[in-house]
Amino acid sequence: MLTATHTEAPWWLPGGHLQTIWPAIHARHLSANALSDVAYRRERWPTPDGDFIDLDWQDAPTPPSAPVLVLFHGLEGSSSSHYALAFARHAQAQGLGFVVPHFRGCSGELNQAPRAYHSGDFEEIGWILQRLRQRTTRPLMVVGVSLGGNALLRWAQEAGAQAAHIASAVASVSAPVDLAASGQAMGRGFNRQVYTRMFLRSMKPKALKKLAQHPGLFNADTLRAARTLYDFDNVFTAPLHGFKDTNDYWHRASAKPHLQLIQVPALMVNALNDPFVPAHSLPAGNVTQRQGHAMSLTPFVTLWQPPQGGHVGFASGAWPGHINTLPSAVIAWLAQHSGLQLKEPAGG
């Protein structure tokens, strides 16, 4: 069982904001993490709608029968995000294959179709996983981080019993499963001034490039005036992906209302001090246990809600710390619920 002791925050990193910001800014630069040693090879797939996606495979030898760990990144993330590099490192230590499929427009090159990606993009995830399943008989263990975590859970819900024929187990990390609650949190105070501004600095230019590709797709002035994710989603994300408006998008794309539909082993990891995902918006387990322990939500869904960790942070150790604990624990859970035996990694 996963317990709170896996993610005890270091004394020098108090609070959800610091536990979110430090890993994102500093973790990849620590030689102790060896994140700079991760090497990828890129593969491009044409999509059924005439577009493309890029997948980055860890360029390391693995046994022919080794499971493959698939990671779906978060909002404006990529294979170079700190959490992707940390998972890649642990996958290599365990002899697993590792691949990061990029959502449209997140691989460093703008995609071609009049669409991007969104928190409920389960059809895209389904197509990617189905194609991976057709290419290999190796077990697929799947992780989704933040936006990618919610979308992965939505895929598991929509796939129902078929999900277990494609993936042996899935895990979400810091997923905003109630998008309205997270959207409201991101539109206030420090979150709005820091995190939302950071996201919009990346998202707005990409959206305007999309408009240049497809004139008339949306109103440029309205897009430029957006100051919150709600505003951005209202002019760009929602209409481009078949939603009426932001409220309709956040309602239909949220995974929380349909968790009982999941029929594949699924772990949901959410720190209770995540500034992006309010604790009150998280599902509660059927079995009341000490805060921070694993809880059963359904026969298939396990909740892990440690009190510390921030948003995709989960730093550990004495200064300057590391971010090894979370990927190690999540991969171990996925392997256990896939019926696989992992080796003990050498070193920390």
KOLDODREN-443770 format. One line per field, with one value per residue (C-alpha): residue number from 1; x, y, z; chain. Coordinates in Angstrom, 2 decimals, m for minus. Each point is the difference from the previous one (the first is absolute). Layout:
<nodes>
pos <- c(NUM, ...)
xx <- c(X, ...)
yy <- c(Y, ...)
zz <- c(Z, ...)
unit <- c(A, ...)
</nodes>
This chain:
<nodes>
pos <- c(1, 2, 3, 4, 5, 6, 7, 8, 9, 10, 11, 12, 13, 14, 15, 16, 17, 18, 19, 20, 21, 22, 23, 24, 25, 26, 27, 28, 29, 30, 31, 32, 33, 34, 35, 36, 37, 38, 39, 40, 41, 42, 43, 44, 45, 46, 47, 48, 49, 50, 51, 52, 53, 54, 55, 56, 57, 58, 59, 60, 61, 62, 63, 64, 65, 66, 67, 68, 69, 70, 71, 72, 73, 74, 75, 76, 77, 78, 79, 80, 81, 82, 83, 84, 85, 86, 87, 88, 89, 90, 91, 92, 93, 94, 95, 96, 97, 98, 99, 100, 101, 102, 103, 104, 105, 106, 107, 108, 109, 110, 111, 112, 113, 114, 115, 116, 117, 118, 119, 120, 121, 122, 123, 124, 125, 126, 127, 128, 129, 130, 131, 132, 133, 134, 135, 136, 137, 138, 139, 140, 141, 142, 143, 144, 145, 146, 147, 148, 149, 150, 151, 152, 153, 154, 155, 156, 157, 158, 159, 160, 161, 162, 163, 164, 165, 166, 167, 168, 169, 170, 171, 172, 173, 174, 175, 176, 177, 178, 179, 180, 181, 182, 183, 184, 185, 186, 187, 188, 189, 190, 191, 192, 193, 194, 195, 196, 197, 198, 199, 200, 201, 202, 203, 204, 205, 206, 207, 208, 209, 210, 211, 212, 213, 214, 215, 216, 217, 218, 219, 220, 221, 222, 223, 224, 225, 226, 227, 228, 229, 230, 231, 232, 233, 234, 235, 236, 237, 238, 239, 240, 241, 242, 243, 244, 245, 246, 247, 248, 249, 250, 251, 252, 253, 254, 255, 256, 257, 258, 259, 260, 261, 262, 263, 264, 265, 266, 267, 268, 269, 270, 271, 272, 273, 274, 275, 276, 277, 278, 279, 280, 281, 282, 283, 284, 285, 286, 287, 288, 289, 290, 291, 292, 293, 294, 295, 296, 297, 298, 299, 300, 301, 302, 303, 304, 305, 306, 307, 308, 309, 310, 311, 312, 313, 314, 315, 316, 317, 318, 319, 320, 321, 322, 323, 324, 325, 326, 327, 328, 329, 330, 331, 332, 333, 334, 335, 336, 337, 338, 339, 340, 341, 342, 343, 344, 345, 346, 347, 348)
xx <- c(0.00, 1.19, 0.21, 0.62, 3.58, 0.77, m0.48, 0.90, 0.98, 3.49, 0.09, 1.69, m2.86, m3.16, m3.38, m1.69, 1.35, 3.68, m0.55, m1.42, 2.50, 3.29, m0.21, m1.13, 2.86, 2.89, m0.38, 1.31, 3.23, 1.00, 2.72, m1.17, m3.19, 1.92, m2.96, 2.34, 1.02, m3.41, 0.20, m2.96, m0.60, m2.98, m2.66, m2.71, m3.42, m2.52, m3.44, m3.33, m0.96, 3.08, 2.09, 2.90, 1.19, 3.56, 1.00, 3.31, 1.34, 2.73, 3.07, 1.18, 0.17, m2.75, m0.77, m2.39, m2.76, 0.46, m3.15, m0.37, m0.75, m2.06, m0.15, m2.51, 1.26, m1.81, m1.03, 2.77, 2.24, 2.20, 2.54, 2.43, m2.24, 1.64, m2.52, 0.39, 3.78, m0.36, m2.37, 2.32, 2.94, m1.89, m1.38, 3.54, 1.17, m2.71, 0.68, m3.31, m0.70, m1.11, m1.84, m1.56, m2.69, m0.32, m3.36, m0.54, 2.35, 2.09, 2.98, 1.62, m1.74, m3.48, m2.48, m1.98, m3.65, m2.43, 0.25, 2.44, m0.60, m2.08, m0.61, m2.58, 1.89, m0.83, m0.50, 3.58, 1.30, m2.11, 1.37, 3.59, m0.35, m1.83, 2.77, 2.65, m1.96, m0.12, 3.75, 1.10, m1.02, 1.99, m2.04, m0.91, 0.02, m1.33, 0.53, m1.76, 1.26, m2.29, m2.08, 1.27, m1.13, m3.57, m0.09, 1.39, m2.70, m2.63, 1.37, m0.24, m3.59, m1.00, 1.82, m1.62, 0.90, 2.03, 2.59, 1.46, 0.63, 2.22, 1.67, 0.85, m0.30, m0.22, 0.92, m0.81, 2.27, m1.38, m2.96, m2.59, m2.97, m2.44, 0.97, m2.38, 1.49, 3.54, m0.86, m1.45, 3.09, 2.27, m1.93, 0.68, 2.85, 3.51, m1.11, m1.28, 2.97, 2.65, m1.18, m2.75, 2.26, 2.69, m2.39, m1.50, 3.46, 0.39, m3.57, m0.94, 2.83, m0.73, m3.68, 0.77, 2.23, m2.92, m2.16, 2.56, m0.27, m3.80, m1.26, m3.36, 0.35, m0.58, 0.20, 3.61, m0.84, m2.12, 2.83, 2.56, m2.28, m0.28, 1.42, m1.18, m0.14, m3.78, 0.25, 2.52, m2.06, m3.11, 1.52, 2.40, m0.10, m3.74, m1.18, 2.92, m0.77, m3.76, m1.10, m2.56, 2.07, 2.37, m2.74, m1.06, 3.64, 0.89, m3.19, 0.27, 3.77, 0.28, 0.82, m1.36, m3.69, 0.66, 2.75, m2.29, 0.13, 3.71, 0.68, 3.79, 2.26, 0.38, 1.96, m0.83, 2.78, m0.94, 1.77, m2.45, 2.00, 0.01, m0.63, m1.50, m2.35, m1.95, m0.22, m3.77, m0.35, 1.61, m2.00, m0.17, 0.68, m2.57, 2.34, 0.97, 3.67, 2.73, 0.58, 2.61, m0.59, m1.34, m3.79, m2.34, m2.53, m1.31, 1.30, 2.18, 0.89, 2.48, 0.45, 3.32, m0.36, 3.14, m0.20, 3.13, 1.39, m1.42, m0.87, 2.15, 2.70, 0.52, 3.57, 1.83, 3.26, 2.51, 1.07, 0.18, m2.51, m1.25, m3.20, 0.70, m2.58, m3.21, 0.97, 1.49, m3.18, m2.39, 1.94, 0.08, m3.79, m0.56, 2.25, m1.69, m3.44, 1.28, 1.28, 3.61, 3.07, 2.37, 3.65, 1.49, 1.56, 3.64, 0.50, m2.58)
yy <- c(0.00, 3.49, 2.20, 3.61, m0.85, m0.27, 3.73, 1.73, 3.52, 1.15, 2.57, 2.54, m0.09, 0.99, 0.52, m0.99, 2.87, m0.65, m3.73, 0.70, 2.60, m1.46, m3.31, 1.71, 2.52, m1.72, m3.77, m0.64, 1.87, m2.22, m2.42, m2.42, m0.54, m0.78, 1.40, 1.45, m3.56, m0.77, m0.32, m0.31, m1.05, 1.57, m1.75, 1.83, m1.50, 1.32, 0.39, m1.04, 3.67, 0.82, 1.41, m1.52, m0.75, m0.50, m2.72, 0.05, m3.44, m0.36, m0.99, m2.83, m3.76, m2.09, m3.73, m0.95, m0.94, 2.97, 1.99, 3.48, 2.97, 2.58, 3.53, 2.65, 3.44, 2.96, 3.43, 1.37, m2.87, m2.28, m2.80, 2.53, 0.90, m0.75, m2.71, m1.71, m0.12, m1.39, m2.75, m0.74, m0.44, m2.44, m1.89, m0.52, m1.14, m2.64, m1.12, 1.37, 1.57, 3.62, 2.29, 3.46, 0.64, 3.76, 1.63, 2.06, 2.97, m0.95, m1.67, 3.23, 0.18, 1.40, m2.61, 0.51, m0.66, 2.64, m1.51, m0.28, m2.12, 0.13, m1.55, m2.45, m1.10, m3.67, m0.76, 1.04, m2.09, m2.94, 0.19, 0.19, m2.89, m2.14, 0.52, m0.83, m3.12, m1.08, 0.42, m2.07, m2.81, 1.55, 1.13, 3.71, 1.89, 3.53, 3.19, 3.30, 3.17, 2.93, 0.72, m3.28, m1.79, 1.23, m0.87, m3.47, m0.63, 1.19, m2.53, m2.80, 1.04, 0.08, m3.26, m1.90, m3.69, 0.41, 2.13, m3.08, m1.58, 2.95, 1.10, m2.22, 2.91, 3.81, 2.82, 3.69, 2.48, 3.37, m0.29, 2.80, m2.38, 2.85, 2.51, 2.70, m0.06, 0.08, 2.69, 2.18, m0.54, 0.94, 3.21, 1.47, 1.62, m1.42, m2.74, 2.52, 2.34, m2.73, m3.30, 1.25, 2.72, m2.61, m2.29, 2.82, 1.24, m3.31, m0.70, 3.35, 0.13, m3.58, 0.80, 3.04, m2.14, m2.40, 2.93, 0.90, m3.58, 0.12, 3.59, 0.66, m2.82, 2.39, 3.69, 1.07, 3.05, m2.08, m2.51, 2.70, 1.44, m3.31, 0.27, m3.31, m3.59, 0.35, 2.84, m1.87, m3.19, 1.99, 1.46, m2.80, m3.39, m0.52, 1.00, m1.66, m3.34, m0.19, 1.58, 2.80, 2.08, m0.32, m1.14, m2.75, m1.03, m0.14, m1.92, m2.62, m0.45, m0.50, m3.55, 0.21, m0.65, m3.29, m1.75, m2.95, m0.87, m0.86, m3.74, m0.09, 0.32, 3.75, 2.06, 3.66, 1.99, 3.47, 2.01, 1.71, 3.26, 0.16, 3.67, m1.03, m2.66, 0.99, m2.79, 0.44, m0.86, m3.43, m3.23, m1.63, m3.68, m2.50, m1.13, 2.72, m0.32, 2.22, 2.99, m0.70, m3.75, m1.85, m0.25, m2.09, 1.99, m2.90, m3.55, 1.49, 3.51, 0.71, 3.49, 1.20, 3.44, 0.92, 3.27, 1.44, 0.11, 3.01, m0.32, m2.64, 0.79, m2.64, 0.99, m2.04, m0.12, 2.36, 3.11, 0.23, m2.86, m2.19, m1.05, m3.72, m1.17, 0.52, m1.75, m2.88, m0.49, 0.43, m2.40, m2.54, 0.28, m0.38, m3.05, m1.59, 0.44, m1.24, m3.22, 0.95, m0.39, 2.95, m0.17, 2.06, 3.09, 0.64, 3.15, 2.73)
zz <- c(0.00, m0.82, 3.07, 0.87, 0.94, m3.72, m0.44, 3.23, m1.01, 1.01, 2.78, m2.26, m2.54, 1.88, m1.63, m3.23, m2.09, 0.77, m0.39, m3.47, m1.21, 1.24, m1.92, m3.20, 0.05, 1.74, m0.06, m3.50, 0.80, 2.91, m1.03, 2.70, m1.98, m3.19, m1.93, m2.59, m0.89, m1.51, m3.79, m2.38, m3.57, m1.75, m2.03, m1.94, m0.61, m2.53, 1.56, m1.55, m0.48, m2.10, 2.83, 1.94, 3.51, 1.22, 2.43, 1.85, 0.92, 2.56, m1.99, 2.23, m0.56, 1.62, m0.07, m2.83, 2.46, 2.35, 0.83, m1.45, 2.23, m1.92, 1.42, m1.04, 1.01, 1.51, m1.26, m2.24, 1.08, m2.08, 0.22, 1.50, 2.94, 3.34, 0.86, m3.39, 0.42, 3.52, m1.18, m2.92, 2.33, 2.22, m2.95, m1.29, 3.44, m0.06, m3.56, m1.28, m3.34, 0.30, m2.39, 0.20, m2.64, m0.44, m0.15, m3.16, m0.16, 3.05, m1.68, m1.12, m3.37, m0.59, m1.15, m3.21, 0.80, 1.37, 3.48, 2.90, 3.12, 3.15, 3.42, m1.31, m3.12, 0.58, m3.70, m0.75, 2.89, m1.14, m3.52, 1.25, 2.43, m2.53, m2.53, 2.59, 0.92, m3.64, m0.35, 2.98, 2.30, 2.84, 3.04, m0.06, 3.29, m0.40, 2.02, m0.56, 1.66, 0.85, m3.14, m1.47, 3.15, m0.26, m3.71, 0.74, 2.62, m2.49, m2.50, 2.57, 0.72, m3.66, m0.79, 2.85, 0.00, m3.20, 1.82, 1.70, m3.41, m0.92, 3.27, 2.94, 2.48, m0.04, 2.38, 0.13, 1.79, 1.16, m2.35, 0.20, m0.04, 0.77, m2.67, 1.20, 3.50, m1.36, m2.53, 2.72, 2.17, m2.91, m0.55, 3.44, 1.93, m0.21, m2.38, m2.51, 0.32, m0.30, m1.46, m2.30, m1.41, m0.63, m1.88, m2.06, m1.03, m1.79, m1.06, m1.54, m2.58, m1.06, m0.34, m2.17, m2.21, m0.31, m1.09, m2.66, m1.29, 0.01, m0.38, 1.61, 2.53, 2.91, 0.87, 0.53, 2.11, 2.37, 0.30, 0.75, 2.69, 1.88, 3.52, 1.43, m1.17, 0.02, m2.53, m2.14, m0.02, m0.92, m3.17, m1.00, 1.72, 0.28, m3.50, m1.79, 1.63, m0.27, 3.27, 0.30, 2.39, 2.96, 2.37, m2.38, m0.55, 3.68, 0.82, m2.76, 0.21, 3.78, 1.08, 3.56, m0.76, m1.79, 1.95, 0.70, m3.72, 0.12, m0.38, m0.11, 3.08, 0.51, 2.52, 0.61, 1.74, 1.25, 2.69, 2.32, m0.19, m3.82, m0.90, m3.38, 1.37, 3.15, 2.55, 0.27, m3.70, 0.36, 0.29, 3.42, 0.54, 1.22, 2.75, 2.49, 0.86, 1.38, m2.27, m2.64, m0.27, m3.00, m0.02, m2.09, m2.03, m2.11, m0.58, m2.76, 1.24, 2.78, 1.44, 1.38, 1.58, 1.97, 1.93, m1.68, m3.52, m1.83, m3.67, m1.69, 2.52, 2.69, 0.82, 2.63, 1.91, 1.52, m1.89, m2.97, m0.12, m2.83, m1.78, m0.16, 2.53, m1.95, m3.27, 1.96, 2.03, m2.95, m2.22, 2.85, 0.37, m3.73, m0.13, 3.01, m1.53, m3.36, 1.53, m0.69, 2.17, 0.08, 0.85, 2.79, m1.61, 0.75, 2.05, 0.68)
unit <- c(A, A, A, A, A, A, A, A, A, A, A, A, A, A, A, A, A, A, A, A, A, A, A, A, A, A, A, A, A, A, A, A, A, A, A, A, A, A, A, A, A, A, A, A, A, A, A, A, A, A, A, A, A, A, A, A, A, A, A, A, A, A, A, A, A, A, A, A, A, A, A, A, A, A, A, A, A, A, A, A, A, A, A, A, A, A, A, A, A, A, A, A, A, A, A, A, A, A, A, A, A, A, A, A, A, A, A, A, A, A, A, A, A, A, A, A, A, A, A, A, A, A, A, A, A, A, A, A, A, A, A, A, A, A, A, A, A, A, A, A, A, A, A, A, A, A, A, A, A, A, A, A, A, A, A, A, A, A, A, A, A, A, A, A, A, A, A, A, A, A, A, A, A, A, A, A, A, A, A, A, A, A, A, A, A, A, A, A, A, A, A, A, A, A, A, A, A, A, A, A, A, A, A, A, A, A, A, A, A, A, A, A, A, A, A, A, A, A, A, A, A, A, A, A, A, A, A, A, A, A, A, A, A, A, A, A, A, A, A, A, A, A, A, A, A, A, A, A, A, A, A, A, A, A, A, A, A, A, A, A, A, A, A, A, A, A, A, A, A, A, A, A, A, A, A, A, A, A, A, A, A, A, A, A, A, A, A, A, A, A, A, A, A, A, A, A, A, A, A, A, A, A, A, A, A, A, A, A, A, A, A, A, A, A, A, A, A, A, A, A, A, A, A, A, A, A, A, A, A, A, A, A, A, A, A, A, A, A, A, A, A, A, A, A, A, A, A, A)
</nodes>
